[in-house]
Amino acid sequence: MSEKILQIENLTVSFDGFKAINDLNFDLDAGELRVVIGPNGAGKTTFLDTITGKVQPTVGTVYFQGRNTKGLKEHQIARLGVGRKFQTPRVYLNLTPRENLELSCTRDKNIWNAIVGKTPAAERRTVSGLLETIGLDLKADIKAALLSHGEKQRLEIGMLVAQSPDLLLVDEPVAGLTDEETEKVGDLLLALAESHSIIVIEHDMEFVRQIARKVTVLHQGSVLCEGSMDEVQNDPRVIEVYLGQQEDHAA
């Protein structure tokens, strides 16, 4: 049986009486890639906010590698090994991809090296390997501002990996990407899944099908169902939830 890297028990998050998360239970095996989907307002962002400590539970518990994270601040949970990528790429546009990755490697570890510009040999090898992994080795030394949107997304995922988290939380990584860029991000996440635990929040169902091993569907702050992509897509409850949302938009 696989060790659980993340366990969420009976989680409820209320904002002025509104339950953004409602008695949610969830667990993730170490080394697992999980995709979380759900209609707008299902609680997906609050779900990530609670794991990272941005939002504290009203009721319930989040355990990361067996440790109760209640009361810990975001930076403390990050240091435990939780890394998060937001929807919009957050890269330093005036720096090159190589410099962005070097800065991520040294963050909170050896700031003096970052200041004086002396990068240890082991770190240089790490950065070179990351540049190859994210497919930016040929654009390593141009300004990040010149990268395409998809390349910036891959660079930020690389920056996240450079911080050596055990759990990667990736929020809608292919929003606004071309089909080709979407496929490259999918290939990157599948490659990273060989050595990391990953939760991906996504709306693009073709992308989900590309990367998903197991899918969790959220609805009204709770887990509606879990299973393979085929199982989830054919579940009458999921069909009803998504069709109901489409009818609301059409009204």
Secondary structure, DSSP 8 states (H G I E B T S, - for coil): ---EEEEEEEEEEEETTEEEEEEEEEEEETT-EEEEE--TTSSHHHHHHHHHTSS--SEEEEEETTEE-TT--HHHHHHHTEEEE-SS----TTS-HHHHHHHHHHTTT-HHHHHHT---HHHHHHHHHHHHHTT-GGGTTS-GGGS-HHHHHHHHHHHHHHT--SEEEEE-TTTT--HHHHHHHHHHHHHHTTTSEEEEE---HHHHHHH-SEEEEEETTEEEEEE-HHHHHT-HHHHHHHHHHHHHHH-
